[in-house]
Amino acid sequence: MKAVQKISVMVSWSGGKDSLLMLQQLQRSEQYEVVGLMTTVEEGSDRVVMHGFPIALIEEQARALGLPLEKIYLPAGAPNSIYEARMAETARQHHERGIDHWAYGDIYLEDIRRYRETLCQRIGMTPLFPLWEQDTHKLAWRFIREKNRAVLIVVDTRVLKPTFLGKFFNPEFLRRLPNWIDPCGERGEFHTFVFASPSFQFPVNVEVHGLESKGVFWVARIRSTGKADSGNDQ
């Protein structure tokens, strides 16, 4: 019987737990083949636009996953018009390679999904949302149960104290989390960085070397330790 050809997909990658859960779900699918990761990077600083840590850490994650990484450079504070123009050019290049599907880790924020759908429709891409409307409590515990490991790198101080920065995303964290905060931080309450996973060929270990206030958000500055971690936070 002739094998069914899988659909090639590029994954929008932030380096956090939802990105990994989305990637793992796609990789388990018989319909899709993940052919690479794409991340937006600030020109001049070489830092990831969303979370502000060095792009070198995403590059390490990509190597650990065995996937190519595509970096989309944006000026600092770029407006949507520049972002959309750069994404349109990226889409054109992907079409030339036979790629017309992009995947996102959004779970239930309708406005963000509509924005992505509108943009993708305009530039000829098909958006995928593998985690859409899944139970965030189940997703959070699945991440832990399947032996993925992450650290908190951003918190919204209107809902969480800066002392949560640098803490592991583990059962203790979920038990301490107030029940009115989404356990996946889907409303932006917190963000994470994945440093180990069964999907990784090797760990991407990091250390916190400082905290930074960005208005209501506090950020943990992280860097690679360059060595394996034999410890267990669970």
Secondary structure, DSSP 8 states (H G I E B T S, - for coil): ------EEEEEE--SSHHHHHHHHHHHT-SSEEEEEEEEEEETTTTEETTT--BHHHHHHHHHHHT--EEEEEE-TT--HHHHHHHHHHHHHHHHHTT--EEE----S-HHHHHHHHHHHHHHT-EEE-TTTT--HHHHHHHHHHTT-EEEEEEEETTTS-GGGTT-B-SHHHHHHS-TTS-TT-TTSSEEEEEEE-TT-SS---EEEEEEEEETTEEEEEEEE--S-------
